[in-house]
């Protein structure tokens, strides 16, 4: 009877561990979205500057704002992944 309870605890611990790893991996998918978002921001910046070079300074400020917001979302996804994995 005692050995059955110990085996059940080991199995349940392994299932919880597996669930944490899968959850952390799924939460890390947001990092790929952040990478794509940064690419889109700078692609749009290059296209806009090549169309109208006289507004480069203003567009650069907006591109940096877009970059910062996109990276913030990526960092939130990374934080959630670590919280799931290590809590």
Steps between C-alpha positions, in 0.01 A plus 500: 500500500781738588687441173188572295462845660867578440470400132188713463682801646791448261267476200299805603821697555624399154170603340511840672861546387407411143206741509726782616747436219228486235338816638831685505566396141158620388547830682835546325325503161436869566873560453471396136219750456718772649776418253261523209360825637845660518564393142174653384569828685842548345388383155229766508756756618738422213216513248370832636845661504569384147169655392543831683852561639417846633299361796769255611538650849131481585468150357803382697335610825185309409703196398678499837165526678368207298816303574472566873134401518560185297793398719292567812246243381783255436643555847157446654476168316845402627406600855182290485700207368744521791216543751331187372822301495639597841191544717 
